[in-house]
Amino acid sequence: MRVFWHREDLRATDNRGLMQAAQDAAEADEHLLPVFIFDSLTTDHDGNPRMQYLLDSLAELRQWYRNHGGDIYVTVGNAVDTFEQLLTTYDISGVYWNRLYNKEARARDEQVTETIKAAQIDVETVRDELFFEPGDITTNKGEPYSVYTYFWKKWRDRPKETRVAHPPAPVLAKEEGETIPSMEDIGFSPPQADIQPAGMDAATERLETFCDDGIFRYESDRDYPTREGVSRLSADLSAGTIGVRTVHDATVEAKERASEEETDSVEEYQSQLAWREFYTHVLYFNPDVETENYKSYENPINWRDNPEELAAWKQGKTGYPIVDAGMRQLLEEAYMHNRMRMIVASFLTKDLQIDWREGYAHFRKYLADHNIANNNGGWQWAASTGTDSQPYFRIFNPMTQGERYDPDAKYIKQYVPELEGVSPDIIHSWHECSLSERARCAPDYPAPIVDHSHRREATLDMFQSARGDD
Ligand SMILES: Cc1cc2nc3c(=O)[nH]c(=O)nc-3n(C[C@H](O)[C@H](O)[C@H](O)COP(=O)(O)OP(=O)(O)OC[C@H]3O[C@@H](n4cnc5c(N)ncnc54)[C@H](O)[C@@H]3O)c2cc1C
């Protein structure tokens, strides 16, 4: 029997490790047993929305295996103990999994490897999540890139694999594990958010819809939250319900149909897939960025500790409409548009001067698409502590961001109903409105909790003292 351990790759098709295990099993005339383990790493790390996404995706994957004459062995427990148990129950000749790149997963995988190898059984780990392994794309001196643009050029120009098929039905073993636990069984609560449908079918549908249309306008529309100009595939890529090769193949096909102008849009989309790999490489080579600044300053940054302002930010009650709309979208959908993530992250770190780690933790808890590398990369970018981050002196103005990317305030009104009947002009100048004007237009919507221009100056001071400037 060969065992394939599913983790952040909840799919049957375009799963390189799974196919490797299936091929080896078929050649040896053995069966393949897929396994999923709810170990502490899986359950400690996620918030309710992402766990719900994983459970739903796992249920669909189990159904897929059953439809093909197999099943997936599901269990709750420690990974090492589970493998010890599996090794005594079955005659196993090889264990396979796709590699993960964060330090916690790597440490766990090493322990599991030792256990399996101690029983004289082979472990094979496979690259699946990325086209290029950390260390494959480096500077001419062999160093990992700390600047995305150079990384992107190499990533773009190198040949890429195409998607792989799913395992053939006859190779699948039919050995059931426990039933899939409920959210409560593993210490979670059903999420409040209305999350997009999870699983392989929903992911494929999203990809097809996007590559039929949105991808050709991606460059011009991606920053505008009401234009539906993005793919919404982040939770799928995070849970692994779609393979990155499948996504890339679809972009290559789209490019063949694209006009010259549309080709740039398709490339812009492909470059987002490269950002994902770039941040994964950054995390791999700098495992401590999960908690520490990537970029060091002369002195520590004196972030402010202000629980009331942090709470207002989390609830979407800062009195800055575009920020509040973004934060409420997160709570309502377990998703936030990328431009809004940039705006709210800038607001937390540069207007409220609150440590990016607070924002990272909140996103991790509420995003269905939480991914350590991307979440961390995004936060450190906004906080001016990351690789190619915003320079510390470039501070988003939340009013002009709102005006530019949501001119008719449609997005704002969708998530901040208190502003429903208010004109976009007033919404975008809410900080300048008098008390009586605010009370007349939207009595239930708060006044700005801070003054942007004042905080901008204070933030410049904060970074200048971190830099050691006098
Ligand atoms: C503060 C902050 C936190 C973020 N946290 C996460 C996170 O936890 N998980 C996550 O997947 N993305 C995160 N991002 C990146 C980005 O916002 C999301 O990937 C994107 O909004 C997801 O929507 P989409 O799938 O429609 O994106 P599209 O625009 O359709 O992009 C396609 C795919 O490319 C990748 N991608 C896009 N933008 C980025 C980026 N800036 N960095 C890395 N990969 C990218 C994602 O996998 C995404 O699904 C964060 C960004 C910021 C600024």
The ligand as an SDF file (V2000), in Angstrom:
LIG
                    3D

 53 58  0  0  0  0  0  0  0  0999 V2000
   -2.4070   43.0230    4.0990 C   0  0  0  0  0  0  0  0  0  0  0  0
   -2.6030   41.9360    3.0660 C   0  0  0  0  0  0  0  0  0  0  0  0
   -2.8940   40.6390    3.4660 C   0  0  0  0  0  0  0  0  0  0  0  0
   -3.0590   39.6320    2.5200 C   0  0  0  0  0  0  0  0  0  0  0  0
   -3.3450   38.3590    2.9500 N   0  0  0  0  0  0  0  0  0  0  0  0
   -3.4620   37.3580    2.0520 C   0  0  0  0  0  0  0  0  0  0  0  0
   -3.7280   36.0260    2.4700 C   0  0  0  0  0  0  0  0  0  0  0  0
   -3.8250   35.7210    3.6650 O   0  0  0  0  0  0  0  0  0  0  0  0
   -3.8900   35.0880    1.5130 N   0  0  0  0  0  0  0  0  0  0  0  0
   -3.7660   35.3650    0.1840 C   0  0  0  0  0  0  0  0  0  0  0  0
   -3.8870   34.4570   -0.6410 O   0  0  0  0  0  0  0  0  0  0  0  0
   -3.4780   36.6100   -0.2310 N   0  0  0  0  0  0  0  0  0  0  0  0
   -3.3330   37.6150    0.6470 C   0  0  0  0  0  0  0  0  0  0  0  0
   -3.0760   38.8800    0.2010 N   0  0  0  0  0  0  0  0  0  0  0  0
   -2.8280   39.1130   -1.2350 C   0  0  0  0  0  0  0  0  0  0  0  0
   -4.0840   39.5130   -2.0570 C   0  0  0  0  0  0  0  0  0  0  0  0
   -4.7600   40.5510   -1.4330 O   0  0  0  0  0  0  0  0  0  0  0  0
   -5.0330   38.3360   -2.2570 C   0  0  0  0  0  0  0  0  0  0  0  0
   -4.3280   37.2200   -2.7510 O   0  0  0  0  0  0  0  0  0  0  0  0
   -6.1310   38.6880   -3.2580 C   0  0  0  0  0  0  0  0  0  0  0  0
   -6.8300   39.8140   -2.8570 O   0  0  0  0  0  0  0  0  0  0  0  0
   -7.0650   37.5070   -3.3750 C   0  0  0  0  0  0  0  0  0  0  0  0
   -8.1150   37.7800   -4.2600 O   0  0  0  0  0  0  0  0  0  0  0  0
   -8.1750   37.1070   -5.6930 P   0  0  0  0  0  0  0  0  0  0  0  0
   -7.9430   35.6520   -5.6080 O   0  0  0  0  0  0  0  0  0  0  0  0
   -9.4160   37.5800   -6.3400 O   0  0  0  0  0  0  0  0  0  0  0  0
   -6.9030   37.7850   -6.3610 O   0  0  0  0  0  0  0  0  0  0  0  0
   -6.4140   37.9160   -7.8980 P   0  0  0  0  0  0  0  0  0  0  0  0
   -6.1670   39.3320   -8.1080 O   0  0  0  0  0  0  0  0  0  0  0  0
   -7.4170   37.2550   -8.7840 O   0  0  0  0  0  0  0  0  0  0  0  0
   -5.0630   37.1400   -7.8720 O   0  0  0  0  0  0  0  0  0  0  0  0
   -4.8970   35.7600   -8.2060 C   0  0  0  0  0  0  0  0  0  0  0  0
   -4.0680   35.0420   -7.1930 C   0  0  0  0  0  0  0  0  0  0  0  0
   -2.7470   35.5650   -7.1450 O   0  0  0  0  0  0  0  0  0  0  0  0
   -2.2670   35.5570   -5.8040 C   0  0  0  0  0  0  0  0  0  0  0  0
   -2.0350   36.9480   -5.3790 N   0  0  0  0  0  0  0  0  0  0  0  0
   -2.7100   38.0510   -5.7770 C   0  0  0  0  0  0  0  0  0  0  0  0
   -2.2000   39.1470   -5.1900 N   0  0  0  0  0  0  0  0  0  0  0  0
   -1.1980   38.7220   -4.4000 C   0  0  0  0  0  0  0  0  0  0  0  0
   -0.2790   39.3690   -3.5360 C   0  0  0  0  0  0  0  0  0  0  0  0
   -0.2770   40.7020   -3.3630 N   0  0  0  0  0  0  0  0  0  0  0  0
    0.5920   38.6190   -2.8510 N   0  0  0  0  0  0  0  0  0  0  0  0
    0.6390   37.2790   -3.0100 C   0  0  0  0  0  0  0  0  0  0  0  0
   -0.1860   36.6060   -3.8350 N   0  0  0  0  0  0  0  0  0  0  0  0
   -1.0930   37.3150   -4.5060 C   0  0  0  0  0  0  0  0  0  0  0  0
   -3.3560   34.9400   -4.9330 C   0  0  0  0  0  0  0  0  0  0  0  0
   -3.0930   33.5650   -4.8000 O   0  0  0  0  0  0  0  0  0  0  0  0
   -4.5970   35.1870   -5.7740 C   0  0  0  0  0  0  0  0  0  0  0  0
   -5.6260   34.2650   -5.5310 O   0  0  0  0  0  0  0  0  0  0  0  0
   -2.9100   39.9210    1.1370 C   0  0  0  0  0  0  0  0  0  0  0  0
   -2.6210   41.2320    0.7510 C   0  0  0  0  0  0  0  0  0  0  0  0
   -2.4680   42.2380    1.6980 C   0  0  0  0  0  0  0  0  0  0  0  0
   -2.1680   43.6350    1.2430 C   0  0  0  0  0  0  0  0  0  0  0  0
  1  2  1  0
  2  3  1  0
  2 52  2  0
  3  4  2  0
  4  5  1  0
  4 50  1  0
  5  6  2  0
  6  7  1  0
  6 13  1  0
  7  8  2  0
  7  9  1  0
  9 10  1  0
 10 11  2  0
 10 12  1  0
 12 13  2  0
 13 14  1  0
 14 15  1  0
 14 50  1  0
 15 16  1  0
 16 17  1  0
 16 18  1  0
 18 19  1  0
 18 20  1  0
 20 21  1  0
 20 22  1  0
 22 23  1  0
 23 24  1  0
 24 25  2  0
 24 26  1  0
 24 27  1  0
 27 28  1  0
 28 29  2  0
 28 30  1  0
 28 31  1  0
 31 32  1  0
 32 33  1  0
 33 34  1  0
 33 48  1  0
 34 35  1  0
 35 36  1  0
 35 46  1  0
 36 37  1  0
 36 45  1  0
 37 38  2  0
 38 39  1  0
 39 40  1  0
 39 45  2  0
 40 41  1  0
 40 42  2  0
 42 43  1  0
 43 44  2  0
 44 45  1  0
 46 47  1  0
 46 48  1  0
 48 49  1  0
 50 51  2  0
 51 52  1  0
 52 53  1  0
M  END
$$$$
